[in-house]
Amino acid sequence: MGAEAAPRGGVAGRVYARSPKVARATFTYYIPLPRILSVFWCEACNTGRACLVNGRCAGGVRPEENKAALRGEGRLTLAIQNPPSGLTFDVDTGAITGGGAVSASLGETAVAELERVTSQS
């Protein structure tokens, strides 16, 4: 608000024509691919949104790391850096919303679909 100061070398009180300044630059960027930071498997989960609480499964059991049971029971917890863009979820339940789907394959045989998100930063 108020009068603008005289340009460098100018005289206070005189009128100076101002011209708009525009800057343009080209740049490139990339979107990093999702990266798995950790994989934990629990046969039984803690109550609530997060299966692991303080790094433990239900009953204080230590989770299996980087492996899972072949029988299809239990819960696999993945910590992902750079999650897929557009992944939306319900903040109250953690359920994936908006028709999105994310899946993870373990080796060549087992495939699991991501069901919920417990946190996102």
Secondary structure, DSSP 8 states (H G I E B T S, - for coil): -------TT--TT---------------------EEEEEEEESS--SSS-S-BTTB-GGG---EES---TTS-SEEEEEEES--TT-EE-TTT-BEETT---EEEETTTEEEE--B-----
